Amino acid sequence: MPLLLQGALVTVEITAMSVGCGFFIGLLVSLANLSKFSLVRLLAKCYVDIIRGTPLLVQIFLIYFALPMITGQRIDPFIAAVTACSINSGAYVSEIFRAGIQSIDKGQMEAGRSLGLTWGGQTMRYIIMPQAFKAIIPPLGNEFIAMLKDSSLVSVIGFEELTRRGQLIIAKTYASFEIWGTVAVIYLIMTVTISQLVGYLERKYSIK
């Protein structure tokens, strides 16, 4: 159990870092998707379509196995895991942000601009984003939960998060049912806890 709990902490760490980086990537990409410049919108759309259209497992392989063949430098499993998960999360978070921003009435933007505020630096920052953030709390929470479970895929590159710890323990004890059952329960506890936290934030910041 101590080994599995250590793996669970690593899983939470990877998930938090990945979704945190994905949050900023997604914000920038969502703003690029709403840009008035067609080339910027095209690049943002290509990023989202490519990442969402390919499996996370393949993305992990590309970064950990294929990228070192190009750069000639070995990538640390932790760096590869966080990078792949961050890039993947960023594509989904960008769509969450885009939907949240577009859900705000256009009159809000027009009101800000009529007051002399700039589009991105002021109107988007002080008027649109605070309202959009309230709307994206539930889907952002779902993305965190999805990434928490998908982070188990980094076990394929030998990184010792919860799933990999379970595999290593089973290799020594052959207690497959007990270990995988415990791993499943730990994942369930983590996802339910996050769901409860998201529900609390949703109620606290609910749009009246």
Accessible surface in RSA format (square Angstrom, percent):
REM  Atomic radii and reference values for relative SASA: ProtOr
REM  Chains: A
REM  Algorithm: Lee & Richards
REM  Probe-radius: 1.40
REM  Slices: 20
REM RES _ NUM      All-atoms   Total-Side   Main-Chain    Non-polar    All polar
REM                ABS   REL    ABS   REL    ABS   REL    ABS   REL    ABS   REL
RES MET A   1   119.64  62.0  88.68  58.7  30.96  73.7  85.76  72.9  33.88  44.9
RES PRO A   2    94.58  68.9  90.12  82.1   4.46  16.2  93.97  77.6   0.61   3.8
RES LEU A   3    94.68  52.7  94.68  67.7   0.00   0.0  94.68  66.5   0.00   0.0
RES LEU A   4     3.36   1.9   3.36   2.4   0.00   0.0   3.36   2.4   0.00   0.0
RES LEU A   5    88.41  49.2  87.64  62.7   0.77   1.9  87.64  61.5   0.77   2.1
RES GLN A   6    89.28  49.9  87.42  63.9   1.86   4.4  30.01  63.9  59.28  45.0
RES GLY A   7     0.00   0.0   0.00   N/A   0.00   0.0   0.00   0.0   0.00   0.0
RES ALA A   8     8.62   7.9   8.52  13.1   0.10   0.2   8.62  12.1   0.00   0.0
RES LEU A   9   128.18  71.4 123.19  88.1   4.99  12.6 123.57  86.8   4.61  12.4
RES VAL A  10    33.05  21.7  32.70  29.6   0.34   0.8  32.94  28.6   0.11   0.3
RES THR A  11     0.00   0.0   0.00   0.0   0.00   0.0   0.00   0.0   0.00   0.0
RES VAL A  12    59.64  39.2  59.64  54.0   0.00   0.0  59.64  51.8   0.00   0.0
RES GLU A  13    84.98  48.8  78.14  59.1   6.84  16.3  29.60  57.3  55.37  45.2
RES ILE A  14     0.00   0.0   0.00   0.0   0.00   0.0   0.00   0.0   0.00   0.0
RES THR A  15     0.00   0.0   0.00   0.0   0.00   0.0   0.00   0.0   0.00   0.0
RES ALA A  16    47.83  44.0  38.65  59.7   9.18  20.9  39.92  56.2   7.91  20.9
RES MET A  17    79.09  41.0  71.07  47.0   8.02  19.1  72.27  61.4   6.81   9.0
RES SER A  18     0.00   0.0   0.00   0.0   0.00   0.0   0.00   0.0   0.00   0.0
RES VAL A  19    12.34   8.1  12.34  11.2   0.00   0.0  12.34  10.7   0.00   0.0
RES GLY A  20    30.71  37.9   0.00   N/A  30.71  37.9  30.08  82.5   0.63   1.4
RES CYS A  21    57.72  43.7  51.38  57.3   6.34  14.9  11.48  29.1  46.24  49.9
RES GLY A  22     0.00   0.0   0.00   N/A   0.00   0.0   0.00   0.0   0.00   0.0
RES PHE A  23    49.66  24.8  49.66  30.8   0.00   0.0  49.66  30.1   0.00   0.0
RES PHE A  24   133.60  66.8 133.13  82.5   0.47   1.2 133.40  80.9   0.20   0.6
RES ILE A  25    54.65  31.1  53.09  39.6   1.55   3.7  54.53  39.3   0.12   0.3
RES GLY A  26     0.00   0.0   0.00   N/A   0.00   0.0   0.00   0.0   0.00   0.0
RES LEU A  27    41.31  23.0  41.31  29.6   0.00   0.0  41.31  29.0   0.00   0.0
RES LEU A  28   122.82  68.4 117.36  84.0   5.46  13.7 117.92  82.8   4.90  13.2
RES VAL A  29    20.87  13.7  19.68  17.8   1.19   2.9  20.87  18.1   0.00   0.0
RES SER A  30     0.00   0.0   0.00   0.0   0.00   0.0   0.00   0.0   0.00   0.0
RES LEU A  31    47.15  26.3  44.26  31.7   2.90   7.3  44.62  31.3   2.53   6.8
RES ALA A  32    22.52  20.7  17.63  27.2   4.88  11.1  21.93  30.9   0.59   1.6
RES ASN A  33    26.70  18.4  15.34  14.8  11.36  27.4   1.00   2.4  25.70  24.8
RES LEU A  34    47.00  26.2  24.58  17.6  22.42  56.4  28.69  20.2  18.30  49.3
RES SER A  35    20.44  17.3  12.83  17.1   7.61  17.5  12.44  26.5   8.00  11.2
RES LYS A  36   173.60  84.7 141.17  86.6  32.43  77.2  91.51  82.4  82.09  87.4
RES PHE A  37   122.71  61.4 119.43  74.0   3.29   8.6 122.71  74.4   0.00   0.0
RES SER A  38    76.87  65.0  68.79  91.8   8.07  18.6  35.16  74.9  41.70  58.4
RES LEU A  39   115.59  64.4 112.02  80.1   3.57   9.0 114.80  80.6   0.79   2.1
RES VAL A  40    56.35  37.1  55.54  50.3   0.80   1.9  55.78  48.5   0.56   1.5
RES ARG A  41    92.19  38.7  91.16  46.5   1.04   2.5  27.64  37.8  64.56  39.1
RES LEU A  42   100.04  55.7  96.09  68.7   3.94   9.9  99.75  70.1   0.29   0.8
RES LEU A  43   111.22  61.9 105.38  75.4   5.84  14.7 105.80  74.3   5.42  14.6
RES ALA A  44     6.70   6.2   1.10   1.7   5.60  12.7   6.09   8.6   0.61   1.6
RES LYS A  45   117.29  57.2 116.43  71.4   0.86   2.0  84.62  76.2  32.67  34.8
RES CYS A  46    54.12  40.9  50.38  56.2   3.73   8.8  16.08  40.7  38.04  41.0
RES TYR A  47    51.76  24.2  45.16  25.7   6.61  17.2  50.77  38.2   0.99   1.2
RES VAL A  48     5.99   3.9   5.99   5.4   0.00   0.0   5.99   5.2   0.00   0.0
RES ASP A  49    72.45  50.8  61.14  60.9  11.32  26.8  28.25  66.5  44.20  44.1
RES ILE A  50   109.32  62.2 103.47  77.1   5.85  14.1 109.32  78.7   0.00   0.0
RES ILE A  51    18.63  10.6  18.61  13.9   0.02   0.1  18.61  13.4   0.02   0.1
RES ARG A  52   112.24  47.1  89.69  45.7  22.56  53.7  15.17  20.7  97.08  58.8
RES GLY A  53    62.52  77.1   0.00   N/A  62.52  77.1  31.48  86.4  31.04  69.5
RES THR A  54    53.45  38.0  46.43  47.1   7.02  16.7  46.69  62.7   6.76  10.2
RES PRO A  55    83.19  60.6  71.18  64.9  12.02  43.7  82.63  68.2   0.56   3.5
RES LEU A  56    14.67   8.2   8.31   5.9   6.36  16.0   8.31   5.8   6.36  17.1
RES LEU A  57    57.21  31.9  56.96  40.7   0.25   0.6  56.96  40.0   0.25   0.7
RES VAL A  58    65.55  43.1  65.55  59.3   0.00   0.0  65.55  57.0   0.00   0.0
RES GLN A  59    12.51   7.0  11.52   8.4   0.98   2.3  12.38  26.3   0.13   0.1
RES ILE A  60     0.06   0.0   0.00   0.0   0.06   0.1   0.04   0.0   0.01   0.0
RES PHE A  61    76.86  38.5  76.09  47.1   0.77   2.0  76.20  46.2   0.66   1.9
RES LEU A  62   100.32  55.9  97.40  69.7   2.93   7.4  98.05  68.9   2.27   6.1
RES ILE A  63    23.32  13.3  22.67  16.9   0.65   1.6  23.32  16.8   0.00   0.0
RES TYR A  64    34.39  16.1  28.75  16.4   5.65  14.7  13.26  10.0  21.13  26.1
RES PHE A  65   105.07  52.6  97.31  60.3   7.76  20.2  99.93  60.6   5.14  14.7
RES ALA A  66    35.33  32.5  31.90  49.2   3.43   7.8  34.07  48.0   1.26   3.3
RES LEU A  67    70.98  39.5  69.76  49.9   1.22   3.1  70.90  49.8   0.08   0.2
RES PRO A  68    23.97  17.5  19.36  17.6   4.61  16.8  19.70  16.3   4.27  26.5
RES MET A  69   167.06  86.5 128.85  85.3  38.21  91.0 109.33  92.9  57.74  76.5
RES ILE A  70   143.31  81.6 112.26  83.6  31.05  74.8 117.32  84.5  25.99  70.5
RES THR A  71    76.22  54.2  46.09  46.7  30.12  71.8  51.66  69.4  24.56  37.1
RES GLY A  72    62.05  76.5   0.00   N/A  62.05  76.5  34.39  94.4  27.66  61.9
RES GLN A  73   127.52  71.3 126.14  92.2   1.38   3.3  41.34  88.0  86.18  65.4
RES ARG A  74   176.73  74.2 143.90  73.4  32.84  78.2  72.64  99.3 104.09  63.1
RES ILE A  75    28.17  16.0  24.93  18.6   3.24   7.8  27.84  20.1   0.32   0.9
RES ASP A  76    69.81  48.9  64.31  64.0   5.50  13.0  22.75  53.5  47.06  46.9
RES PRO A  77    24.60  17.9  24.60  22.4   0.00   0.0  24.60  20.3   0.00   0.0
RES PHE A  78    48.21  24.1  47.88  29.7   0.33   0.9  47.88  29.0   0.33   0.9
RES ILE A  79    95.96  54.6  95.47  71.1   0.49   1.2  95.83  69.0   0.13   0.3
RES ALA A  80     0.15   0.1   0.06   0.1   0.09   0.2   0.13   0.2   0.01   0.0
RES ALA A  81     0.00   0.0   0.00   0.0   0.00   0.0   0.00   0.0   0.00   0.0
RES VAL A  82    15.43  10.2  15.43  14.0   0.00   0.0  15.43  13.4   0.00   0.0
RES THR A  83    51.29  36.5  46.88  47.5   4.42  10.5  36.06  48.4  15.24  23.0
RES ALA A  84     0.43   0.4   0.00   0.0   0.43   1.0   0.43   0.6   0.00   0.0
RES CYS A  85     0.00   0.0   0.00   0.0   0.00   0.0   0.00   0.0   0.00   0.0
RES SER A  86     6.90   5.8   6.90   9.2   0.00   0.0   6.58  14.0   0.33   0.5
RES ILE A  87    55.62  31.6  55.62  41.4   0.00   0.0  55.62  40.0   0.00   0.0
RES ASN A  88    10.00   6.9  10.00   9.7   0.00   0.0   0.00   0.0  10.00   9.7
RES SER A  89     0.00   0.0   0.00   0.0   0.00   0.0   0.00   0.0   0.00   0.0
RES GLY A  90     0.00   0.0   0.00   N/A   0.00   0.0   0.00   0.0   0.00   0.0
RES ALA A  91     0.00   0.0   0.00   0.0   0.00   0.0   0.00   0.0   0.00   0.0
RES TYR A  92    76.09  35.5  74.42  42.3   1.68   4.4  47.42  35.6  28.67  35.3
RES VAL A  93     0.00   0.0   0.00   0.0   0.00   0.0   0.00   0.0   0.00   0.0
RES SER A  94     0.00   0.0   0.00   0.0   0.00   0.0   0.00   0.0   0.00   0.0
RES GLU A  95    35.35  20.3  32.55  24.6   2.80   6.7  15.08  29.2  20.27  16.6
RES ILE A  96    25.95  14.8  20.52  15.3   5.44  13.1  24.99  18.0   0.97   2.6
RES PHE A  97     1.38   0.7   1.38   0.9   0.00   0.0   1.38   0.8   0.00   0.0
RES ARG A  98    71.83  30.2  71.83  36.6   0.00   0.0   9.97  13.6  61.86  37.5
RES ALA A  99    57.94  53.3  49.24  76.0   8.70  19.8  53.01  74.7   4.93  13.1
RES GLY A 100     4.55   5.6   0.00   N/A   4.55   5.6   4.10  11.3   0.45   1.0
RES ILE A 101    13.62   7.8   9.48   7.1   4.14  10.0   9.48   6.8   4.14  11.2
RES GLN A 102   105.13  58.8  73.56  53.8  31.57  75.2  34.00  72.4  71.14  54.0
RES SER A 103    75.45  63.8  35.71  47.7  39.73  91.5  45.44  96.8  30.01  42.0
RES ILE A 104    22.47  12.8  13.03   9.7   9.44  22.8  14.79  10.7   7.68  20.9
RES ASP A 105   102.39  71.7  87.40  87.0  14.99  35.5  35.53  83.6  66.86  66.7
RES LYS A 106   170.74  83.3 164.52 100.9   6.23  14.8 110.28  99.3  60.47  64.4
RES GLY A 107    30.36  37.4   0.00   N/A  30.36  37.4  23.75  65.2   6.61  14.8
RES GLN A 108    67.40  37.7  66.81  48.8   0.59   1.4   2.25   4.8  65.15  49.4
RES MET A 109    35.95  18.6  35.95  23.8   0.00   0.0  35.95  30.6   0.00   0.0
RES GLU A 110   116.33  66.8 109.11  82.5   7.21  17.2  45.53  88.1  70.79  57.8
RES ALA A 111    51.52  47.4  45.22  69.8   6.31  14.3  50.96  71.8   0.57   1.5
RES GLY A 112     0.00   0.0   0.00   N/A   0.00   0.0   0.00   0.0   0.00   0.0
RES ARG A 113   120.86  50.7 106.06  54.1  14.79  35.2  24.92  34.1  95.94  58.1
RES SER A 114    93.73  79.2  49.95  66.7  43.78 100.8  51.78 110.3  41.95  58.8
RES LEU A 115   137.67  76.7 106.22  76.0  31.45  79.1 111.28  78.2  26.39  71.0
RES GLY A 116    62.53  77.1   0.00   N/A  62.53  77.1  35.15  96.5  27.39  61.3
RES LEU A 117    49.85  27.8  46.32  33.1   3.53   8.9  46.37  32.6   3.49   9.4
RES THR A 118    74.98  53.3  69.93  70.9   5.06  12.1  72.62  97.5   2.36   3.6
RES TRP A 119    92.81  37.2  89.12  43.1   3.69   8.7  72.90  38.9  19.92  32.3
RES GLY A 120    32.10  39.6   0.00   N/A  32.10  39.6  18.55  50.9  13.55  30.4
RES GLY A 121    48.03  59.2   0.00   N/A  48.03  59.2  36.53 100.2  11.50  25.8
RES GLN A 122    68.84  38.5  68.84  50.3   0.00   0.0  10.25  21.8  58.58  44.4
RES THR A 123     0.00   0.0   0.00   0.0   0.00   0.0   0.00   0.0   0.00   0.0
RES MET A 124     6.32   3.3   6.32   4.2   0.00   0.0   6.32   5.4   0.00   0.0
RES ARG A 125   153.20  64.3 141.40  72.1  11.79  28.1  38.61  52.8 114.59  69.4
RES TYR A 126   133.03  62.1 111.98  63.7  21.05  54.8  85.83  64.5  47.20  58.2
RES ILE A 127    40.49  23.0  36.11  26.9   4.38  10.6  39.42  28.4   1.07   2.9
RES ILE A 128     6.12   3.5   6.12   4.6   0.00   0.0   6.12   4.4   0.00   0.0
RES MET A 129    30.42  15.8  29.72  19.7   0.70   1.7  29.93  25.5   0.49   0.6
RES PRO A 130    64.30  46.9  51.56  47.0  12.74  46.3  61.33  50.6   2.98  18.5
RES GLN A 131    59.22  33.1  58.53  42.8   0.69   1.6  28.23  60.1  30.99  23.5
RES ALA A 132     0.00   0.0   0.00   0.0   0.00   0.0   0.00   0.0   0.00   0.0
RES PHE A 133    84.58  42.3  84.58  52.4   0.00   0.0  84.58  51.3   0.00   0.0
RES LYS A 134    87.14  42.5  78.79  48.3   8.35  19.9  24.58  22.1  62.56  66.6
RES ALA A 135    37.85  34.8  16.85  26.0  21.00  47.8  23.42  33.0  14.43  38.2
RES ILE A 136     2.09   1.2   2.09   1.6   0.00   0.0   2.09   1.5   0.00   0.0
RES ILE A 137    10.58   6.0   8.24   6.1   2.35   5.7   9.38   6.8   1.20   3.3
RES PRO A 138    37.79  27.5  36.56  33.3   1.22   4.4  37.40  30.9   0.38   2.4
RES PRO A 139    48.43  35.3  45.57  41.5   2.85  10.4  46.71  38.6   1.72  10.7
RES LEU A 140    25.93  14.4  24.75  17.7   1.19   3.0  24.91  17.5   1.03   2.8
RES GLY A 141     6.27   7.7   0.00   N/A   6.27   7.7   5.54  15.2   0.73   1.6
RES ASN A 142    95.83  66.1  90.71  87.7   5.12  12.3  25.32  60.9  70.51  68.1
RES GLU A 143    17.76  10.2  13.94  10.5   3.82   9.1   4.63   9.0  13.13  10.7
RES PHE A 144    45.61  22.8  45.61  28.2   0.00   0.0  45.61  27.6   0.00   0.0
RES ILE A 145    25.91  14.7  25.91  19.3   0.00   0.0  25.91  18.7   0.00   0.0
RES ALA A 146    39.73  36.5  37.67  58.1   2.06   4.7  39.48  55.6   0.25   0.7
RES MET A 147     2.28   1.2   1.81   1.2   0.48   1.1   2.04   1.7   0.24   0.3
RES LEU A 148     0.08   0.0   0.08   0.1   0.00   0.0   0.08   0.1   0.00   0.0
RES LYS A 149   109.15  53.3 102.88  63.1   6.28  14.9  51.30  46.2  57.85  61.6
RES ASP A 150    59.22  41.5  57.54  57.3   1.68   4.0   3.67   8.6  55.55  55.4
RES SER A 151     0.00   0.0   0.00   0.0   0.00   0.0   0.00   0.0   0.00   0.0
RES SER A 152    28.85  24.4  26.53  35.4   2.33   5.4   8.38  17.8  20.48  28.7
RES LEU A 153    58.41  32.5  57.15  40.9   1.26   3.2  58.41  41.0   0.00   0.0
RES VAL A 154     0.00   0.0   0.00   0.0   0.00   0.0   0.00   0.0   0.00   0.0
RES SER A 155    10.61   9.0   6.69   8.9   3.92   9.0   0.10   0.2  10.51  14.7
RES VAL A 156    71.37  47.0  39.05  35.4  32.32  77.9  47.96  41.7  23.42  63.5
RES ILE A 157    12.07   6.9   0.00   0.0  12.07  29.1   4.71   3.4   7.37  20.0
RES GLY A 158    38.30  47.2   0.00   N/A  38.30  47.2  19.00  52.1  19.30  43.2
RES PHE A 159    32.26  16.1  30.50  18.9   1.76   4.6  32.26  19.6   0.00   0.0
RES GLU A 160    75.13  43.1  70.13  53.1   4.99  11.9  17.70  34.2  57.43  46.9
RES GLU A 161     0.00   0.0   0.00   0.0   0.00   0.0   0.00   0.0   0.00   0.0
RES LEU A 162     0.00   0.0   0.00   0.0   0.00   0.0   0.00   0.0   0.00   0.0
RES THR A 163    20.36  14.5  20.36  20.6   0.00   0.0  17.90  24.0   2.46   3.7
RES ARG A 164    70.60  29.6  70.60  36.0   0.00   0.0   0.41   0.6  70.19  42.5
RES ARG A 165    41.49  17.4  41.42  21.1   0.07   0.2   7.40  10.1  34.08  20.7
RES GLY A 166     0.00   0.0   0.00   N/A   0.00   0.0   0.00   0.0   0.00   0.0
RES GLN A 167    68.15  38.1  60.36  44.1   7.79  18.5  19.19  40.8  48.96  37.1
RES LEU A 168    57.68  32.1  56.49  40.4   1.19   3.0  57.00  40.0   0.68   1.8
RES ILE A 169    25.87  14.7  24.23  18.0   1.65   4.0  25.87  18.6   0.00   0.0
RES ILE A 170    25.22  14.4  25.22  18.8   0.00   0.0  25.22  18.2   0.00   0.0
RES ALA A 171    67.97  62.5  43.66  67.4  24.31  55.3  53.34  75.1  14.63  38.8
RES LYS A 172   173.23  84.5 143.56  88.1  29.67  70.6  91.76  82.6  81.47  86.8
RES THR A 173    76.16  54.2  50.49  51.2  25.67  61.2  56.37  75.7  19.79  29.9
RES TYR A 174   182.24  85.1 159.39  90.7  22.84  59.4 117.57  88.3  64.67  79.7
RES ALA A 175    29.27  26.9  22.87  35.3   6.41  14.6  29.27  41.2   0.00   0.0
RES SER A 176    53.39  45.1  51.24  68.4   2.15   4.9  29.82  63.5  23.56  33.0
RES PHE A 177   176.44  88.3 166.56 103.2   9.88  25.7 173.06 104.9   3.38   9.7
RES GLU A 178   105.95  60.8  98.31  74.4   7.63  18.2  55.09 106.6  50.86  41.5
RES ILE A 179    24.14  13.7  24.14  18.0   0.00   0.0  24.14  17.4   0.00   0.0
RES TRP A 180    99.02  39.7  94.55  45.8   4.47  10.5  77.24  41.2  21.78  35.3
RES GLY A 181    32.35  39.9   0.00   N/A  32.35  39.9  30.69  84.2   1.67   3.7
RES THR A 182    35.24  25.1  30.38  30.8   4.86  11.6  10.78  14.5  24.46  37.0
RES VAL A 183     6.67   4.4   6.67   6.0   0.00   0.0   6.67   5.8   0.00   0.0
RES ALA A 184    59.32  54.5  48.77  75.3  10.56  24.0  54.87  77.3   4.45  11.8
RES VAL A 185    80.73  53.1  80.05  72.5   0.68   1.6  80.70  70.1   0.02   0.1
RES ILE A 186    14.24   8.1  13.95  10.4   0.29   0.7  14.24  10.3   0.00   0.0
RES TYR A 187    30.92  14.4  30.78  17.5   0.14   0.4  30.92  23.2   0.00   0.0
RES LEU A 188   108.64  60.5 105.47  75.5   3.17   8.0 108.31  76.1   0.33   0.9
RES ILE A 189   103.82  59.1 100.08  74.6   3.74   9.0 103.39  74.4   0.43   1.2
RES MET A 190    24.72  12.8  20.94  13.9   3.78   9.0  22.52  19.1   2.20   2.9
RES THR A 191    17.72  12.6  17.57  17.8   0.15   0.4  11.15  15.0   6.57   9.9
RES VAL A 192    71.85  47.3  70.72  64.0   1.13   2.7  71.80  62.4   0.05   0.1
RES THR A 193    82.83  58.9  78.17  79.3   4.65  11.1  65.59  88.1  17.23  26.1
RES ILE A 194    25.72  14.6  25.26  18.8   0.46   1.1  25.72  18.5   0.00   0.0
RES SER A 195    50.92  43.0  40.07  53.5  10.85  25.0  28.43  60.5  22.49  31.5
RES GLN A 196   124.00  69.3 117.73  86.0   6.26  14.9  39.68  84.5  84.31  63.9
RES LEU A 197   101.30  56.4  96.16  68.8   5.13  12.9 100.83  70.8   0.47   1.3
RES VAL A 198    22.49  14.8  22.49  20.4   0.00   0.0  22.49  19.5   0.00   0.0
RES GLY A 199    18.66  23.0   0.00   N/A  18.66  23.0  18.08  49.6   0.58   1.3
RES TYR A 200   108.77  50.8 108.70  61.8   0.07   0.2  78.49  59.0  30.28  37.3
RES LEU A 201    59.35  33.1  59.35  42.5   0.00   0.0  59.35  41.7   0.00   0.0
RES GLU A 202    76.48  43.9  75.18  56.9   1.31   3.1  19.80  38.3  56.68  46.3
RES ARG A 203   165.18  69.4 148.60  75.8  16.58  39.5  78.08 106.7  87.09  52.8
RES LYS A 204   125.75  61.3  89.50  54.9  36.26  86.3  57.91  52.1  67.84  72.3
RES TYR A 205    86.23  40.3  82.33  46.8   3.90  10.2  53.15  39.9  33.08  40.8
RES SER A 206    41.63  35.2  29.39  39.2  12.24  28.2  30.62  65.2  11.01  15.4
RES ILE A 207   107.92  61.4  77.72  57.9  30.20  72.8  79.42  57.2  28.50  77.3
RES LYS A 208   216.87 105.8 150.75  92.5  66.12 157.4 139.52 125.6  77.35  82.4
END  Absolute sums over single chains surface
CHAIN  1 A    11694.5      10043.2       1651.2       8118.7       3575.8
END  Absolute sums over all chains
TOTAL         11694.5      10043.2       1651.2       8118.7       3575.8
